[in-house]
């Protein structure tokens, strides 16, 4: 029986930097306050004429180059995003068109910040079922478009970016396990009220600032730590390994304190944790693939290493995956 491996990675990072010092001029906050509570020093912001599909396309081209494939080789495209270009068509279809990947079927996944891990599970299942041999998986977000820069509790957190990986059929096990979960009872703790069928865009919805994300940070923090711990333990068990066999832990880059709490609960040494939240903030579904690509390029991941991914997002959703590189 064949398996599935990650054979290429790529990212797209906006040039514009929004630093903590910049935010001090906009809302009542300080660099010390932000760093102490989140570990974030700066985040990247997409240019006004750049949308999610633009960054997703750039990350895809780089991942394809890394994998040594061309558009005609791609059988399927999955985009994980909470900030699509449009409600429809899917961002995946827009990327498919720009790539010229005419053979590929394409669709989006909406699972908040857990989107990449959800897409990893779906992508593996598609290849396992024989419906694709090469699959492009993208996590891309322009969170700055749904961030309220009058809300000091949320505007400090989010940034823009995209990451992509190429999944391919393989004779060598690559994705060893994926564990997913959800609890819709927590939906109001992290959501964007406006823009859907419940609260469509009107003058009133704009005036009431319904088209920006809303979050109850302390409650989300508690749920994130518990869910990421449990999902990680389950993924480790399914992969038939022990925590000390993990070579690198790549968490969703939401908040330094969340990642540190999960690390301690899993008893993973700090030197085995990859973090770039200080430079990018929370890029939602893009954070895990961006961190993965940077870890690969910096030499922190070598062939045969075992990597643990873990994420938590709106829904609530959560997930973890164990991957052999």
C-alpha positions as CSV (number, residue, x, y, z in Angstrom):
1,X,0.0,0.0,0.0
2,X,1.3,3.4,-0.9
3,X,1.6,6.3,1.5
4,X,1.7,10.1,1.4
5,X,4.7,12.5,1.9
6,X,5.3,16.2,1.8
7,X,7.7,16.7,-1.1
8,X,7.8,20.5,-1.4
9,X,7.3,23.7,0.5
10,X,6.9,27.4,-0.3
11,X,5.8,30.6,1.4
12,X,4.7,34.1,0.5
13,X,5.3,36.9,3.0
14,X,4.2,40.5,2.5
15,X,6.9,43.1,2.6
16,X,5.1,45.7,4.8
17,X,5.9,45.3,8.5
18,X,3.5,46.5,11.2
19,X,5.5,46.7,14.4
20,X,4.4,47.1,18.0
21,X,5.7,50.6,17.9
22,X,3.4,51.3,14.9
23,X,0.4,49.9,16.9
24,X,1.3,52.2,19.8
25,X,0.3,55.1,17.6
26,X,-3.1,53.5,16.7
27,X,-4.4,52.0,20.0
28,X,-3.7,52.2,23.7
29,X,-1.0,49.6,23.9
30,X,2.7,49.2,24.3
31,X,5.5,47.1,22.9
32,X,6.2,45.7,26.4
33,X,2.5,44.8,27.0
34,X,2.2,43.0,23.6
35,X,5.5,41.1,23.9
36,X,4.8,40.0,27.5
37,X,1.3,38.6,26.6
38,X,1.9,37.3,23.1
39,X,5.6,37.1,22.2
40,X,4.8,39.2,19.1
41,X,7.1,42.0,18.0
42,X,5.8,42.6,14.5
43,X,3.5,41.2,11.8
44,X,3.3,41.4,8.0
45,X,0.5,43.3,6.2
46,X,-0.5,42.6,2.6
47,X,-0.6,45.6,0.2
48,X,-4.0,47.0,-0.6
49,X,-4.1,45.3,-4.0
50,X,-3.0,41.9,-2.8
51,X,-5.6,39.3,-1.8
52,X,-5.4,35.8,-0.3
53,X,-5.2,34.1,-3.7
54,X,-2.3,36.2,-4.7
55,X,-0.2,35.1,-1.8
56,X,-1.5,31.6,-2.1
57,X,-0.4,31.5,-5.8
58,X,3.1,32.8,-5.0
59,X,3.5,30.2,-2.2
60,X,2.3,27.5,-4.5
61,X,4.7,28.3,-7.3
62,X,7.6,28.1,-4.8
63,X,6.4,24.8,-3.4
64,X,6.0,23.4,-6.9
65,X,9.5,24.5,-7.8
66,X,10.8,22.9,-4.6
67,X,9.0,19.6,-5.4
68,X,10.2,19.7,-9.0
69,X,6.7,19.6,-10.5
70,X,4.7,21.7,-13.1
71,X,1.1,22.7,-13.2
72,X,0.1,19.7,-15.4
73,X,1.3,17.3,-12.7
74,X,-1.3,18.5,-10.1
75,X,-4.4,16.4,-9.6
76,X,-6.0,18.4,-6.8
77,X,-5.7,21.8,-5.0
78,X,-7.0,22.4,-1.4
79,X,-6.8,25.9,0.1
80,X,-7.3,26.3,3.8
81,X,-8.5,29.9,4.6
82,X,-10.7,32.0,6.8
83,X,-10.3,35.0,4.5
84,X,-11.1,34.0,1.0
85,X,-11.0,36.4,-1.9
86,X,-14.8,35.9,-2.3
87,X,-17.5,33.8,-0.6
88,X,-17.5,32.1,-4.0
89,X,-15.9,30.9,-6.2
90,X,-13.3,29.2,-4.0
91,X,-9.9,30.6,-3.6
92,X,-8.6,27.2,-4.7
93,X,-10.3,27.7,-8.1
94,X,-8.6,31.2,-8.4
95,X,-5.2,29.7,-7.7
96,X,-5.9,26.8,-10.1
97,X,-6.7,29.2,-12.9
98,X,-3.5,31.3,-12.4
99,X,-1.4,28.1,-12.2
100,X,-3.0,26.7,-15.4
101,X,-3.6,23.4,-13.5
102,X,-6.5,22.4,-15.7
103,X,-6.4,18.7,-14.6
104,X,-6.9,19.6,-10.9
105,X,-10.1,19.7,-9.0
106,X,-10.1,22.4,-6.4
107,X,-11.9,23.5,-3.2
108,X,-11.5,25.4,0.0
109,X,-11.6,24.3,3.6
110,X,-12.8,26.6,6.4
111,X,-11.6,25.5,9.8
112,X,-10.1,28.7,11.1
113,X,-6.5,28.5,12.3
114,X,-6.7,24.6,12.2
115,X,-7.4,24.7,8.4
116,X,-4.0,23.5,7.3
117,X,-4.1,20.4,9.6
118,X,-7.7,19.7,8.5
119,X,-6.5,20.0,4.8
120,X,-3.6,17.7,5.5
121,X,-6.0,15.0,6.6
122,X,-8.3,15.5,3.6
123,X,-5.4,15.6,1.2
124,X,-4.0,12.4,2.5
125,X,-7.4,10.7,2.3
126,X,-7.8,11.8,-1.3
127,X,-4.4,10.3,-2.3
128,X,-5.0,7.2,-0.2
129,X,-8.3,6.7,-2.0
130,X,-6.5,6.8,-5.4
131,X,-8.2,10.0,-6.5
132,X,-4.9,11.9,-6.8
133,X,-1.2,11.3,-6.9
134,X,0.0,14.9,-6.5
135,X,-1.9,17.4,-4.5
136,X,-1.2,21.1,-3.8
137,X,-2.2,22.2,-0.3
138,X,-2.2,25.9,0.6
139,X,-2.8,27.8,3.8
140,X,-3.3,31.5,3.0
141,X,-4.8,34.5,4.9
142,X,-5.2,38.2,4.8
143,X,-6.3,38.6,8.4
144,X,-5.6,42.3,8.3
145,X,-8.8,42.7,6.3
146,X,-11.0,41.3,9.1
147,X,-9.0,42.8,12.0
148,X,-10.5,45.7,13.9
149,X,-7.7,48.2,14.5
150,X,-9.8,50.0,17.1
151,X,-9.8,46.8,19.3
152,X,-6.6,46.7,21.3
153,X,-7.1,43.1,22.3
154,X,-7.2,41.6,18.8
155,X,-5.4,44.0,16.5
156,X,-2.0,43.2,18.1
157,X,-2.3,39.5,17.2
158,X,-2.9,39.0,13.5
159,X,-0.9,39.2,10.3
160,X,-1.0,38.1,6.6
161,X,0.9,35.4,4.7
162,X,0.7,32.1,2.9
163,X,2.3,28.7,3.0
164,X,2.0,25.8,0.6
165,X,3.1,22.2,0.5
166,X,3.0,19.5,-2.2
167,X,1.7,16.1,-1.2
168,X,2.6,13.1,-3.2
169,X,2.0,9.4,-3.3
170,X,4.9,7.6,-1.9
171,X,6.2,4.1,-1.0
172,X,7.7,5.6,2.2
173,X,5.4,6.6,5.1
174,X,5.3,10.4,5.5
175,X,2.1,11.5,7.2
176,X,2.1,9.0,10.1
177,X,-1.1,10.3,11.8
178,X,-3.7,13.1,11.9
179,X,-6.1,13.7,14.8
180,X,-8.9,16.2,14.4
181,X,-11.7,17.6,16.7
182,X,-14.3,20.2,16.9
183,X,-16.8,21.8,19.4
184,X,-19.3,24.1,17.8
185,X,-20.6,25.1,21.3
186,X,-17.7,27.6,21.5
187,X,-18.5,29.4,18.2
188,X,-19.3,32.7,19.7
189,X,-15.9,33.0,21.5
190,X,-14.1,33.5,18.2
191,X,-16.0,34.5,15.1
192,X,-16.8,37.2,12.6
193,X,-20.5,38.2,12.8
194,X,-21.0,39.9,9.4
195,X,-20.7,39.0,5.8
196,X,-22.6,35.7,5.7
197,X,-26.3,34.9,5.4
198,X,-27.0,35.6,9.1
199,X,-25.8,39.2,9.0
200,X,-25.3,40.3,5.4
201,X,-23.5,43.5,4.5
202,X,-25.6,46.6,5.2
203,X,-24.9,50.1,6.3
204,X,-25.9,49.1,9.8
205,X,-23.6,46.0,9.9
206,X,-20.7,48.2,8.8
207,X,-21.5,50.8,11.4
208,X,-21.7,48.2,14.1
209,X,-18.3,46.8,13.0
210,X,-19.7,43.3,12.4
211,X,-17.3,42.7,9.6
212,X,-14.3,42.3,11.9
213,X,-13.4,39.3,14.0
214,X,-14.5,39.1,17.6
215,X,-12.7,37.1,20.3
216,X,-12.9,36.4,24.0
217,X,-9.2,35.9,24.5
218,X,-9.0,34.4,27.9
219,X,-11.6,31.7,27.1
220,X,-10.0,30.9,23.8
221,X,-6.6,30.6,25.5
222,X,-7.9,28.0,28.0
223,X,-9.6,25.9,25.3
224,X,-6.7,26.1,22.9
225,X,-4.2,24.7,25.5
226,X,-6.5,21.8,26.4
227,X,-7.5,20.9,22.9
228,X,-4.0,21.1,21.4
229,X,-2.6,19.0,24.2
230,X,-5.2,16.3,23.8
231,X,-5.0,16.3,19.9
232,X,-1.2,16.0,20.1
233,X,-1.3,13.1,22.5
234,X,-3.8,11.3,20.3
235,X,-1.7,11.9,17.1
236,X,1.4,10.7,18.9
237,X,-0.4,7.5,20.0
238,X,-1.8,6.9,16.5
239,X,1.6,7.3,15.0
240,X,2.9,4.6,17.5
241,X,5.7,6.8,18.8
242,X,6.6,8.4,22.1
243,X,6.9,12.1,22.8
244,X,10.7,11.9,23.1
245,X,10.9,10.6,19.5
246,X,9.7,14.0,18.3
247,X,12.5,16.0,16.7
248,X,10.6,19.2,16.2
249,X,7.2,20.7,17.4
250,X,5.6,23.1,15.0
251,X,2.6,24.6,16.7
252,X,0.1,27.1,15.3
253,X,1.8,30.4,15.9
254,X,-1.0,32.1,17.8
255,X,0.6,33.2,21.0
256,X,3.9,32.4,22.8
257,X,2.1,31.6,26.1
258,X,-0.2,29.1,24.4
259,X,2.7,27.3,22.7
260,X,4.7,27.3,25.8
261,X,1.9,25.8,27.9
262,X,1.3,23.0,25.3
263,X,5.0,22.3,25.2
264,X,5.2,21.9,28.9
265,X,2.2,19.6,29.1
266,X,3.7,17.4,26.4
267,X,7.1,17.5,28.1
268,X,8.8,18.6,24.9
269,X,12.2,20.3,25.4
270,X,12.2,24.0,24.4
271,X,15.0,23.4,22.0
272,X,12.7,21.2,20.0
273,X,10.1,23.9,19.4
274,X,10.0,26.1,16.4
275,X,8.6,29.6,16.8
276,X,8.3,32.6,14.5
277,X,5.3,34.2,16.1
278,X,7.5,37.1,17.1
279,X,8.0,38.1,13.4
280,X,4.6,37.2,11.8
281,X,2.0,37.2,14.6
282,X,-1.0,34.9,14.1
283,X,-1.4,34.2,10.4
284,X,-4.2,31.7,11.0
285,X,-4.2,28.7,8.6
286,X,-1.0,29.9,7.1
287,X,1.1,29.8,10.3
288,X,1.9,26.1,10.3
289,X,3.1,25.8,6.6
290,X,5.0,29.1,7.0
291,X,6.8,27.8,10.1
292,X,7.4,24.5,8.4
293,X,9.1,26.0,5.4
294,X,11.3,28.3,7.5
295,X,12.3,25.3,9.7
296,X,13.3,23.4,6.6
297,X,15.3,26.3,5.1
298,X,17.1,27.0,8.3
299,X,18.2,23.4,8.6
300,X,16.2,22.6,11.7
301,X,14.5,19.7,9.9
302,X,16.5,16.9,8.2
303,X,15.5,13.8,6.3
304,X,13.9,11.2,8.6
305,X,13.0,13.7,11.4
306,X,9.7,13.3,13.1
307,X,7.6,16.5,13.3
308,X,4.5,17.2,15.4
309,X,2.0,19.8,14.1
310,X,-0.7,21.1,16.4
311,X,-3.3,23.8,15.9
312,X,-6.5,25.4,17.3
313,X,-9.0,27.7,15.7
314,X,-12.5,29.1,15.3
315,X,-15.3,26.7,15.4
316,X,-13.9,25.6,17.7
317,X,-11.7,23.3,15.7
318,X,-8.4,21.6,16.6
319,X,-6.0,19.1,15.2
320,X,-2.5,17.6,15.3
321,X,-0.4,15.6,12.9
322,X,2.8,13.5,13.1
323,X,4.9,13.7,10.0
324,X,8.2,11.9,9.1
325,X,10.3,14.2,6.9
